[in-house]
Amino acid sequence: QPDFATLILDYIPEATCVELKSLKLYIWSFRDTGCFHEDVTNRILDDLVSATRPRYMQLTARFYVRGGIFTTVVAEHREPGWTPAPAVPLLAFDSQSTMRG
């Protein structure tokens, strides 16, 4: 019986991108493969990094309940020396009344 998961892929490409149909077929290739959630998440990330050589890539796998336990695995790759751009702080808006007048 296969385990199902929602995969969230965040990445900053260098020269190549992930083609969605190829990604779908690649992910489906794991359907009948027995492995641990952590192993399959890291294997997918490693293969995608090898294929695309991104500056940054993060794969989050949220596996559906198995034995009453939810499993979320996060794997990340950063190109050596790469750092993200600094965050832009956003100021909060003052509270506004919903009443006019």
N, C-alpha and C positions, 0 to 999 in steps of 0.2 A: 504494500500500500504506500503510495508516494506521499511525501510531505509537501505542503504547499506554502508559498511565501510571497510576500510583496517585496519586490526589490526596488530600491531607490538608488539611482546612480547619479552622483554629482561629480562633475569633472571640469577642468580647465585644459582644453587641448593645446598641444604644441603645433603640430602640422597636420595630423589626421584626426578624424572623428569616428565615432561609432555609428555604423549603418544599422538602422533599427531592425530590418528584416533578418540580417545576419545575427544580430544580438538575440532576437527571439528564437531563432533556430538553435543557436548555441545554448541558450538557457534550457530549451526543451531537451537537449541531449542529456541533461542530468535527471530526467524524469524517472528512469528505471535504474539509476545508479545508487547504490547504498553507501552513504557516507554521513559523517557528523555535520551538523549545521555549520559549525565553525570552519570545518575543513572545506566544505563546498563554497562558502562565502569567500574564504581566502584564495581558493583555487580560481574562482571566477575573476576576482580582482587581479590576481597575478597574470592570468591569461589576457585580460583586457589591457593591462599596463604593458605587457610584452607586445601586443598588437598595435597599440596607439601611441605609446611613449608620451603620456600627458604630463603637464606641469604638476597637476594635482588630480587625484581621483579618490573618491570615497564611495564605498558600496555599503548600504544599510540593508540587511535582510531581516524582515519581520516574519517569522514563521508562525503559522497557525497553531492552535492549541494541540498539544500532543501529551496525553496523560495528565491533562489539567495544567500544563505549564506552557506559558508563552515564552518564546525565545527570540531575542533581538540581537543580531550580531552586526558590529560595525567594523569594517576594515578600511584602512586608509593608506594612500601612497602620496609622497611628496618628492618632487624632483630635488636632488641635492642643491642646497642654496636657495631654493625658492621660498619666498614668504608672501603671504597675501597682502594686498593693498590695505592700508589702515582703514578701520571702520569709520564711517561718517556718523558722528553723533547727531541724533535728531532730538530737538527739544520738544517737550510735551506741550500740547495746547492747553491753554487755560480752560478751566471748566466753563461750560456754556450752559445757560439755562435753556430749557426747551420751550419756555414761554416767551412770546413776543411782547414787546411793549415796554 
